[in-house]
Amino acid sequence: MCPLPSSEQAWEALQAGDAHFLLMDWETDDEGGTQLIQRIRASTFTKAVYILLLTSSTLEDGAASIGMDDFIYKPYKEAELKTRILLAKRILSLAGNLAVAREQLESQAVFDTLTGFMNRAAFLRQSAGELERSRRASLPLSLIALDIDNFKTINDTFGPKLGDQVLEIVAAAIRDKSRPYDCIGRWTGDEFVLALPGVIGTDAEKVAERAIAGVRGTRIEVPNEPPLNVKVSAGIASLARITTSTEIEPVIQQARQAVARAKEAGGNQVFMV
């Protein structure tokens, strides 16, 4: 890491492609810090930029709107900072691998044409790779399954054309509430799956809740009918420890079973196993 004295110099380094990881001190950084993050998130860099904040302020969930990827409260231990930097490097590596994989997969026509997500076979291969990489790095991994509530009723009532529109809108909401390097697939029909390396427990739950909230905020116009308010349920299966015998498909099935329990409880919610 190379220290840069100002936000403008950091921006120049990012534009030149010389940096992809940004460690910012929220209290001592110059006044351009917030604007810098906004510029980064509005940019079209070919490679992902990871932002880690050091702060003594209480950020809570509102910090997500700042645009950072992670934060550490001060004072912090050196070991904690090293762990967060290792995770950032892992995620940046994933982002690069995913970009390469996307180009390769596109040439093999394995992306779902309706949603743009990986299809089932591609997601299985990619998530299995993420499982193995997480095992080697001693990192956790979470699987999130998302299923549209009452999709069959919507499809039967309004027809498959509107059903496809619902799928496209839900996929866009999931993509909007996910990180650009997250591994996302369309599992089957109206069911989506996400593999999140380095994420576990309540952090995975927050990702699922953001996706649900994003879908809940969409309205689909229907001729001669009130707008549809689409809702989804989510299930999470997390692995704190991954061994050589751990396989990805059983974890996906656990997440799907958690979705079923969320639906049984009324839907439009998250259930963790």
N, C-alpha and C positions, 0 to 999 in steps of 0.2 A: 504494500500500500504506500502511496506517495501523498503526503499532506499538501493540500492546496489552500492558500490563504483566503480565497474569496469564492463566492458562489459563481461568479462570472467565469473564473478560471476553471472551476469544476465543469461548468457547462461546455466550455471550449474543449476540454479533455474528452467529454462524453461525445461531442459532435465529431471529434477527430477519430473516435473509436479506440482511444487509448485507455478507457476505463469503463467498467460495467458494474462495479460495486462501489456504493457510496456510503460512507460512515459519517454521519452528521451529529454534531452536538447541538441539541435544540436550544440550549441556553446561551452558548457562547458563539454560535455561528452568526455570520453577518445577517442583516435584515433581509437579504435576498433569498434566504433558505426556503421559505414557503413558496415563493415564486419559482425557484429552481425546481422544486418537486413538481409543481404544476406544469412547468415546461417539459419536464421529462415525461410525465404521464400523457401529455398531449402530443408527444413526438411520435415519429414513425421510425425509430431506430431499428436496424436490421437485427440487432441482438438485444436481449432483455437487459434491463438495468435494475439491480437489486439495491434497495435503500434501507439501511439500518440506522435507527435513531438512538442517540443517547439522551436521556432526559431525566430530570428530577421532578417533573410535573406529572400529575395524574391524568393520563390520556384516556383510559378506558376504551369503550367501543367507538367513541367519536373520533379516535385517532385514525380509523380506517379511511375517513374522508380526506385526511392529509395526503394520502397517497403512498405511504411507506409500506414496506413489506414486513418489517419487524421492529421492535424497540426493546431497549433495556433500561431499567430504572437505575439511576445513580444513587449512591455509590454501588458499583458492581464488582464482582470478583473476576480476576483475569481469566480463570477457567471458564466462566460463563461466557465471556466475550469470545474466547477462542471457539467455544461450541457453536455460538451463533454464527461466527464467520465461516466455520466448517459447513454449517447448514446452508449458508448463502452460496458458498462455492458449489455445493452439491446441487442446489436448485438452479444456479446459472448453468451448470453442466447439463442438467436435465433440459433446460430451455434450449440449449444448443442441439442436444441430441434429438429433442422433439421436433425442432425445425428441420433437421436433416431427415428424420423419420417421416415427417409430413410430406416432404418432397418425394421420398421413395414410395410412400404409400399411395400418393396421388397417381404415380405412374402405374401402380398396380390396381388402381380403381377399387380401393378398399375403404374409402370414406363414404359414409351414408350421403346419398345425393340430396335428400330432403333437408337435413339438419346441418350438414357439413362436419359432423362429428365422426370419429372412427366408428366403423361398424363393429359388430361383435367379435369377429375373428381378429381384427386388428387391435382392438382394445385388449383382448386376452394376451396377445403377444407383448404389447407395450407394457401392460400392468405387471405381467410376469417378470419382465426386465426390471421394472421399478422395484418389485419385491426383492429381487436378487441384489440389486445395487444398495437398497436400504439395509439388507442383511449384512453386506460387506462393510458398510459404513456405521453399523450399529445404530441405525436410526429407526424410529417408529414409522408406521404406515397406516393410513385409514382408507377404507372403501366406503363411498357414499352411493346409495341407490336412490333414485328419484322416480316416482310414478305419478302420473296425472290422475287425480281423483275423478271418477265418473266419466272417464274418456269414452268408454263404450256407449254410454247413454248419449253423449254429445255426438258421437259418430253416427249412431242409429237414428237420432232425431234430426240432425242437420245435414247428414251425408258426408262421404269421405273427403270431399273437397274442403269443407270447413274443418274437418278433422285434421287434414294436412296443415291447414293454416294454424290451428292450435299448436301442433307439434313444432312448427317453425318458430312461433312466438315464444313458446316455452324454452326451446333450445337457445334462442337469442337471449332470453332472460338469464338462463344458466351461464351462458358464455360471458355475459356482461358482469355477473357477480363472481366470476372465477378469475384466477390469475392467468395471464396469457400462456404460461407454461404448464398449466394443469392438464393432466391426461383425462380426457372426457370421451365417452363413447355412447352410442345408442345401442342398448342391449337387445331390446326387442319391442316392437310396437311403440307404446307410449312410455317406455322405461329407459332411463338414462343412468349411467354409472360414471363415477369419478374416482381416480386413484390419487391420493394426496401423500407423497413422501414427506416425512418429517413432521406430519401433523397427527395429533391424537386427541382423544377425549373431548373436552369442551371446545378446543380450537376447531376440531372437525365439526362439532355441533354448530358453531357460529357460521361456518362456511355453508352448511346445509340450510340454516335459518335465513341467511342472506339470499340464497337461491329461491327459497319458498316465498320470501317477502317480495322478491323481484317479480315472480310469476303472479303473486296476489295483486300486484299493482297494475297489471295489464288488463285491458278491456277489449273484447273482440266484438265488433259490430256485426249484428245479424239482421238481415232484412225483415222488417215487420215484427221484430222481437226485441225485448230488452237486451242490452249488451251482455255478453257472457263474461262472468268473472271466474276465470280458470284458477284452480287450486291444485297443489301437489302435496304428496306425502314423501318423507325421506326416512331412510334407514341407514344406520352407521355401524360398521364393524371395524374395530381398531386393533392393531397389533403393536404392543409395546416391545415385544421381543420376537425376533424372527430367527428361525433355525433353518438348517439345511433341509429339513423335512417339511417345512411350511410350503404349501401350494396356494396359488392365487384363487382358483375356482371355488374352493370351500369358503374363502373369505367373502367372495362376491355373493355366494348363496346366503351367507349369514346376513349380509346387508340387505338382500332382497327379502329375507324372512322378517327383518326388522321393519321394512316398509309395510309388509302385510299386517304386522301388529299395529303400526301407526294408523293404517286404514281402519282396522277393527275398532280402534279407539275413537273414530270419528273423522280421521283424515286431517289434512292441512296442518301437519305437525311432524316433529322429528322423533324417532325412536332409536335408542342406542342399545346394542347388545354387548 
